Amino acid sequence: MNQNNEFNNTFGRKPLNREVHLTDYLNIIRKHIWILVIFFTAVVSVVTYLSFTVTPVYKATTQIIIDNKKSFMEEMADVMRIDATDKEYYQTQYKLLASRSLAKQVIQENELSEVFYRDAPEKTGSPETAPDENDTESSLPLSDAEVTSEMIDWYLKNLQIEPIRETHLVNISFSNKSPETSARVANAHAHAFIERSSQIQRMSSQQALDWLKSQIQGQKFKVGDSQKAAFQYKYEKLRSFSFDDESIFLFPEIKENKVIDELYKQLCSLKESVLANTKKYGPNHPRMIEANASIKGLEQEIIEEVKKVCSSIKRELDSIIAFESTNPKMQDIQEQMSLVKAGGAINYDILHLEAMSDQAIYDILINQAKEINLTGNMKKDTIRVVDKAEAPLFPSKPRKKLNVLLSVVVGLTFGTGLVFFREYMDNTVKTQEEIVQCTSMPVLGTIPYMKSLKKEGVLALSGNGKSPGQKNQKGGYYYHTNSDCIINRLPFMQTGMSGQAMMVGSATPGEGKTTVITKLAVSMAKGGLRVIMVDADVYNTSLSNLFGLKDNENAGMSNAMEKIRSWQIQDGSLCNCSVDDLFSIISLKKLSGELTVSNELQKITTIFENGNLFHIDNEDTPFTNRLGTMLLRGGFINETQLKDAMERNQRTKLPLGYILINAGYINQEQLKGPIKLQIEEHLQKLFSWKEGTYSFKPGSIETYEDKRVFFQEDFTPVINRLGRLGGSRLLEREILSNVTTLNGSNISLLRFGTGEIFPEGRTYFQLFEKFLNLLKQRYDVVLVDTPPLLNATGSVTPLLPLADGVILVAKSGHVTVDEVDQATAIIKETKTKLLGTIMNYTETGAYYYR
């Protein structure tokens, strides 16, 4: 049940107590198969047409590889670049491949303006603006001003850059109507990108080389400064040579001098010997004096050798100073010199290390400059073409087979979606369960939709002795529907009652209520019932058309109503106009006056005011039925009071009832019953007259409210009941004269006619009620074709209470649930019995009822 409720809620219907099966969805598709077929056919046809008529486009692809591997020296050459990860590097290359500047360069170098003007004429204006292929000037490379923004946009639109995942390969594709052009442009774009990348690398190498040159120049000056400071330090130390400063002997120039080294070793050995013999011999010992003289000699020789080394250092220092005088950029010499002059606090080792470090850096820079200069002039192969583009043999689009296949899938998928969407938006009644839930009444039956019979123009009755199943002259079938099951379900048919009036209505126009009436009438007539159909659908009178009858302008219910309304009451005989006719016409016209009806024995005078019975008087009322006798017999007054009242009546001519009330003998409530009984007895006697004469005297009635007792009693029900018993002559004659009997069968038809009468006025409803009662007396069943309940509420609502029951016709897939609910509510508001519903236009085979 939950699944069923979900199904019905999905398609906008009230939930039903049954399970939903796959067949329900298949039935939805089958019911709206035309939507699916139309959508599917349209999609496939349009896609197929476009696929086979559109100009084919060819796509050529060039494949390149982008390698980010670098040598040590190349990485040193990239010191001026911003360090980036591999992912960012490749993303940058992809963006450069699709850059507008590169596109502009390719357009200029390959003269693609002609291709642009040929492929995109709508963006360039008239064809005359395109360059002439025979023009020699057009073969020259395009200038920057000639390459417009529209050209670049067109180029980038047809260019496609596709990196291959997890590789360094990139596909460069270009689409064009010419396969040769697409291949040429794809290759040109790849070569232009490679050339631009090489140019960028060369520019980077040149920038790095320029930077290294500036660094080498500075480093060269720095090396000179370091060497000058070292030589200056050594020169100052050697010039003030002292054997007490042993660090001098660590200078490379001193240490590497073999003479000084040998003399210094002898001096050290001799000093050690003197030191060892000092205690043994004493300072004045001849050996000691000889040893000291030898020491002085060695020292003097060392000093001479040191002076030679100092002179050599002085020459080196002079050359450095001479170089500095020619290079004013060396600004650190004075600082080094000031540090030297500040004292010997500077360690020679520090100066020596700085000089060696500066020299090493200088050597490295020199080597890098050489390698960068070499690699910058070499052609890089980090970006290279793997596969060149070739002219494609087949177009890339349209892909005819794929397009047609996709159109089939899309057509079926979206077509099915439209079918279910149409069903979701369709809130009409389609099944018996839905109509039962709306009306709370049973479905009397269903009438199938027979498409073939509709096309063949069938009639409701067979003619010319033809039996059902035989073809008429037009090629259609004269047929009868199998409606006996519907008739058997009607309540009055089950109880055997006759003289019933049933109204057949629908919520909206076009639901087939007129067709249902004809089917019911034909089936009832076949069962031996006398059936008359009344066409009361004043806005669409079509009953006569279903029986092949031509419209008669002088015959119809409205014509009879118009004639009766124009009839004047004067003098006449009851043989032509019954008492019921007289009362009906007076009430219909709202006449005021006195109606006098007499026969050979009695005369009864009836007083009317605005069509309503005011008073009735019978001069020959029997003594037992007189008012005084009735009050005396009822114990309301005594004989003395009656005698007194009669004397006053004869003397004053005032009404007896007024005298009795004024005298205080009775009250109005006591008088009401006898007067009502007396009037009803007079009416019964009057309506029983079949012969006699009548005369009507119109005029206003003087009521004398202060002298009359008037209870405003409504005698309409009594008059109607007596009128049905007494019968009608004038109205019955008029209405029956407009009834058409169909082919001598038990079926009759009362057309609406062409009379000028307002269908929503009081006169129409009163006469319709009178006619309906007369027809019920003549026929077993009266079927009334009413206007649609929702479209003509004012003309159909007053008619509903006149019927014994209403049959509601619902056209499957036409009327909505809300409309059925509203129509059912209107019927229930009038307190009219809803006999049931008939589902019309249900799908089935046409052979069923042939």
Residue pairs with C-beta under 8 A, 6 or more apart in sequence:
1 15
1 17
1 18
1 19
3 19
3 20
4 15
4 16
4 17
4 18
4 19
4 20
5 15
6 20
7 20
7 24
8 14
8 15
8 16
9 15
10 424
11 28
11 420
11 423
11 424
11 426
12 424
12 425
12 426
12 427
13 427
13 434
13 817
14 434
14 437
14 817
16 431
16 433
16 434
16 437
18 433
28 419
28 420
28 423
29 36
29 416
29 419
31 423
31 813
31 843
32 419
32 422
32 423
33 419
35 415
35 418
35 419
35 422
36 412
36 415
36 416
36 418
36 419
37 415
39 411
39 414
39 415
39 418
40 408
40 411
40 412
40 415
41 411
42 411
43 407
43 410
43 411
43 414
43 415
44 404
44 407
44 408
44 411
46 407
47 403
47 404
47 406
47 407
48 403
48 404
48 407
50 398
50 403
51 398
51 399
51 400
51 403
51 404
52 400
54 398
55 177
56 177
56 395
56 397
56 398
57 175
57 176
57 177
57 395
57 396
57 397
57 398
58 175
58 176
58 177
58 178
58 179
58 182
58 391
58 392
58 394
58 395
58 396
59 160
59 173
59 174
59 175
59 182
59 392
59 396
59 397
60 173
60 174
60 179
60 182
60 183
60 185
60 186
60 389
60 390
60 391
60 392
61 171
61 172
61 173
61 186
61 387
61 389
62 171
62 172
62 173
62 186
62 187
62 189
62 190
62 385
62 387
62 388
62 389
63 169
63 170
63 171
63 172
63 385
63 386
63 387
64 169
64 170
64 172
64 190
64 193
64 194
64 383
64 384
64 385
64 386
65 168
65 169
65 170
65 383
65 384
65 386
66 90
66 93
66 168
66 170
66 382
66 383
67 168
67 381
67 382
67 383
68 86
68 89
68 90
68 168
68 382
69 382
70 78
71 375
73 368
73 371
73 372
73 375
74 375
76 208
76 368
76 372
77 204
77 205
77 208
77 209
77 372
77 375
77 376
78 204
78 208
79 208
79 211
80 204
80 207
80 208
80 211
81 204
84 92
90 163
90 168
93 170
93 197
93 383
94 161
94 163
94 170
96 102
96 193
96 196
96 197
97 161
97 170
97 172
97 189
97 193
98 156
98 159
98 161
100 152
100 156
102 189
102 192
102 193
102 196
103 152
103 155
103 156
103 159
104 144
104 147
104 152
105 192
105 196
106 112
106 155
106 185
106 188
106 189
106 192
107 113
107 116
107 142
107 147
107 151
107 152
107 155
108 141
108 142
108 143
108 144
108 147
109 141
109 188
109 192
110 184
110 185
110 188
111 138
111 139
111 141
111 142
112 151
112 155
112 185
113 131
113 138
113 142
113 146
113 147
113 151
114 130
114 131
114 133
114 138
115 176
115 178
115 181
115 185
116 124
116 150
116 151
116 154
116 155
117 124
117 127
117 129
117 130
117 131
118 130
118 177
119 154
119 176
119 177
120 150
120 154
121 127
121 130
123 150
123 154
124 130
124 150
131 138
132 138
158 174
158 175
158 176
159 172
159 173
159 174
159 189
160 171
160 172
160 173
160 174
160 175
161 170
161 171
161 172
161 173
162 170
162 171
162 173
163 169
163 170
163 171
164 170
164 171
169 386
172 186
172 189
172 190
172 193
172 389
173 186
174 182
174 185
174 186
174 189
174 389
175 182
175 396
175 397
176 182
176 185
179 391
179 392
179 393
180 391
182 389
182 391
182 392
183 389
183 390
183 391
183 392
186 389
187 385
187 388
187 389
190 385
190 388
190 389
191 385
193 383
194 383
194 384
194 385
197 380
197 382
197 383
198 379
198 380
198 383
201 376
201 380
201 382
202 376
205 372
205 373
205 375
205 376
206 376
208 372
209 369
209 372
209 373
209 376
212 365
212 368
212 369
212 372
213 369
215 365
216 362
216 365
216 366
216 369
219 358
219 361
219 362
219 365
220 362
221 327
221 329
221 330
222 332
222 358
222 362
223 355
223 358
223 359
223 362
224 320
224 323
224 324
224 330
225 330
225 332
225 333
225 336
225 358
226 351
226 354
226 355
226 358
226 359
227 320
227 355
228 317
228 320
228 321
228 324
228 333
228 336
229 333
229 336
229 337
229 339
229 340
229 351
229 354
229 355
230 348
230 351
230 352
230 355
231 313
231 316
231 317
231 320
232 317
232 336
232 337
232 340
233 340
233 346
233 348
233 351
234 251
234 253
234 313
234 348
235 310
235 313
235 314
235 317
236 340
236 344
237 245
237 247
237 248
237 251
237 344
237 348
238 248
238 251
238 254
238 306
238 307
238 309
238 310
238 313
239 310
241 248
241 303
241 306
241 307
241 310
242 248
243 299
243 302
247 348
248 254
248 306
249 255
249 260
249 264
250 348
251 309
251 348
253 309
253 312
253 313
254 260
254 261
254 306
254 309
255 261
257 305
257 309
259 305
260 302
260 305
260 306
260 309
263 298
263 301
263 302
263 305
264 302
266 298
267 295
267 298
267 299
267 302
270 291
270 294
270 295
270 298
271 295
273 291
274 288
274 291
274 292
274 295
277 285
277 287
277 288
277 291
278 288
281 287
281 288
282 288
324 330
324 333
339 346
340 346
426 813
427 816
427 817
427 818
428 812
428 813
428 814
428 815
428 816
428 817
429 435
429 438
429 810
429 812
429 813
429 815
429 816
429 817
429 820
429 839
430 812
430 813
431 812
432 443
432 446
432 839
434 817
435 443
435 810
435 820
435 837
435 839
436 442
436 443
436 837
438 817
438 820
438 821
438 824
439 808
439 820
439 824
439 834
439 836
439 837
440 824
441 808
441 834
441 835
441 836
441 837
442 489
442 836
442 837
443 836
443 837
443 838
443 839
444 486
444 489
444 490
444 807
444 835
444 836
444 837
444 838
445 483
445 485
445 486
445 489
445 838
445 839
446 838
446 839
446 840
446 842
447 481
447 483
447 512
447 515
447 516
447 519
447 838
447 839
447 840
447 841
447 842
448 841
448 842
448 843
448 844
448 845
448 846
448 848
448 849
449 812
449 840
449 841
449 842
449 843
449 844
450 844
450 846
450 848
450 849
451 846
452 846
453 476
453 477
453 479
453 846
453 850
456 474
456 475
456 476
456 477
457 474
457 476
458 472
458 476
458 477
458 478
458 479
459 472
459 476
459 478
459 546
459 547
459 548
460 515
460 518
460 519
460 521
460 522
460 546
460 547
461 478
461 522
461 547
461 548
461 742
461 743
461 745
461 747
462 468
462 470
462 478
462 479
462 480
463 472
463 478
463 548
463 743
466 472
466 478
467 478
468 477
468 478
468 479
468 480
468 850
469 477
469 478
469 479
469 850
470 477
470 478
471 477
471 478
472 478
477 850
479 849
479 850
480 522
480 523
480 526
480 849
481 519
481 522
481 523
481 849
482 848
482 849
483 519
483 520
483 522
483 523
484 523
484 527
486 519
486 520
486 523
486 838
487 493
487 520
487 523
487 524
487 527
488 494
489 836
490 502
490 805
490 835
490 836
491 805
491 835
492 498
492 500
492 804
492 805
498 529
498 780
498 781
499 776
499 777
499 779
499 780
500 776
500 780
500 781
500 782
500 804
500 805
501 772
501 775
501 776
501 781
501 782
501 784
501 802
501 803
501 804
502 781
502 782
502 783
502 784
502 803
502 804
502 805
502 806
502 807
502 835
503 784
503 786
503 799
503 800
503 803
503 805
503 806
503 807
503 832
504 513
504 516
504 517
504 520
504 783
504 784
504 785
504 786
504 806
504 807
504 809
505 513
505 786
505 787
505 788
505 789
505 796
505 806
505 807
505 808
505 809
505 823
506 512
506 513
506 788
506 789
506 808
506 809
506 810
506 811
506 815
506 823
507 788
507 789
507 790
507 808
507 810
507 815
507 819
507 820
507 822
507 823
508 788
508 790
508 791
508 814
508 815
508 819
509 540
509 788
509 791
510 811
510 814
511 788
511 809
511 810
511 811
511 814
511 815
511 840
511 841
512 809
512 811
512 840
512 841
513 785
513 786
513 809
513 840
514 537
514 540
514 542
514 543
514 546
514 785
515 546
515 840
516 807
516 809
516 838
516 840
517 533
517 543
517 783
517 785
518 533
518 543
518 546
518 547
520 783
521 531
521 533
521 747
521 783
522 747
524 531
524 746
524 780
524 781
525 531
525 745
525 746
525 747
528 746
529 746
529 780
529 781
530 746
530 748
530 778
530 779
530 780
530 781
531 746
531 747
531 748
531 779
531 780
531 781
531 782
531 783
532 739
532 747
532 748
532 749
532 750
532 775
532 778
532 779
532 781
532 782
532 783
533 543
533 747
533 748
533 749
533 750
533 783
533 784
533 785
534 557
534 750
534 771
534 772
534 775
534 782
534 783
534 784
534 785
535 541
535 542
535 543
535 544
535 557
535 749
535 750
535 751
535 752
535 785
536 557
536 752
536 768
536 784
536 785
536 786
536 787
536 799
537 543
537 752
537 785
537 786
537 787
538 558
538 752
538 759
538 787
538 792
538 795
539 787
539 791
539 792
540 787
541 751
541 752
543 749
543 751
543 785
544 550
544 551
544 740
544 749
544 751
547 742
547 749
549 740
549 742
549 749
549 751
551 751
551 754
552 751
553 753
553 754
554 754
555 737
555 738
555 740
555 751
555 753
556 738
556 750
556 751
556 752
556 753
556 754
556 755
557 735
557 738
557 750
557 751
557 752
557 753
557 755
557 768
557 771
558 752
558 753
558 754
558 755
558 756
558 757
559 738
559 753
559 754
559 755
560 734
560 735
560 737
560 738
560 753
560 755
560 767
560 771
561 755
561 757
561 763
561 764
561 767
561 768
562 755
562 756
562 757
563 734
563 755
564 585
564 588
564 730
564 731
564 734
564 767
565 588
565 589
565 757
565 763
565 767
567 585
567 730
569 582
569 585
569 586
569 591
569 595
569 696
570 695
570 696
571 693
571 694
571 695
571 696
572 693
572 694
573 691
573 692
573 693
573 694
574 597
574 689
574 690
574 691
574 692
574 693
574 694
574 729
575 691
575 729
576 729
576 730
577 694
577 729
577 730
578 690
578 726
578 727
578 728
578 729
578 730
579 597
579 686
579 687
579 689
579 694
579 723
579 726
580 687
580 719
580 722
580 723
580 724
580 726
580 727
580 728
580 731
581 728
581 729
581 730
581 731
582 595
582 597
582 694
582 696
583 613
583 719
583 723
584 723
584 728
584 731
584 766
584 770
585 591
585 730
586 595
586 608
586 611
586 696
587 611
587 612
587 716
587 766
588 611
588 763
588 766
588 767
589 611
590 610
590 611
591 608
591 610
591 611
591 696
591 698
592 608
592 609
592 610
592 611
592 698
592 699
592 700
592 701
593 607
593 608
593 696
593 697
593 698
593 699
593 701
594 605
594 606
594 607
594 608
594 696
594 697
594 699
595 605
595 606
595 607
595 608
595 694
595 695
595 696
596 603
596 604
596 605
596 606
596 694
596 695
596 696
596 697
597 603
597 604
597 606
597 686
597 689
597 692
597 693
597 694
598 604
598 692
598 693
598 694
599 689
599 691
599 692
599 693
600 692
601 620
602 618
602 619
602 620
602 685
603 618
603 619
603 620
604 616
604 617
604 618
604 682
604 685
604 686
605 616
605 617
605 618
605 619
606 613
606 615
606 616
606 617
606 686
607 613
607 614
607 615
607 616
607 617
607 701
608 614
608 701
609 701
609 703
612 714
613 679
613 715
613 719
614 701
614 703
614 710
615 679
616 679
616 682
616 683
616 686
617 682
618 682
618 685
621 678
621 682
623 629
625 678
625 681
627 656
627 657
627 674
627 675
627 678
628 637
628 642
628 645
628 646
628 656
630 674
630 677
630 678
631 637
631 642
631 660
631 666
631 670
631 671
631 674
632 638
632 639
632 642
634 674
636 665
636 666
636 670
636 671
636 674
637 645
637 660
637 665
637 666
641 660
641 663
641 665
644 663
645 656
645 659
645 660
645 663
645 665
646 656
648 654
648 659
648 663
649 655
649 656
649 659
652 659
654 707
655 707
655 708
655 709
657 671
657 675
657 709
658 707
658 708
658 709
660 666
660 671
661 667
661 668
661 671
661 709
668 709
668 711
671 709
672 711
672 713
675 709
675 711
676 711
676 713
679 713
679 715
680 715
680 718
683 715
683 718
683 719
683 722
684 722
687 719
687 722
687 723
687 725
687 726
688 726
703 710
720 773
724 773
724 777
727 777
728 770
728 774
731 767
731 770
731 771
731 774
732 774
735 750
735 771
735 774
735 775
736 778
738 750
738 751
738 753
739 748
739 749
739 750
740 748
740 749
740 750
740 751
741 747
741 748
742 748
742 749
748 779
750 771
750 775
757 763
757 764
758 764
759 795
760 794
760 795
765 798
765 799
768 799
768 802
769 802
772 782
772 784
772 802
772 803
775 782
776 782
784 799
784 803
786 796
786 799
786 800
787 795
787 796
788 796
789 796
789 822
789 823
789 826
789 827
790 819
790 822
790 823
790 826
793 826
797 826
797 830
800 806
800 826
800 827
800 830
800 832
801 830
801 831
801 832
803 832
804 833
805 832
805 833
805 834
805 835
806 827
806 832
806 833
806 834
806 835
807 835
807 836
807 837
807 838
808 820
808 823
808 824
808 827
808 834
808 836
808 837
808 838
809 837
809 838
809 840
810 820
810 837
810 838
810 839
810 840
811 840
811 841
812 839
812 840
812 841
812 842
812 843
813 841
814 841
824 834
827 834
828 834
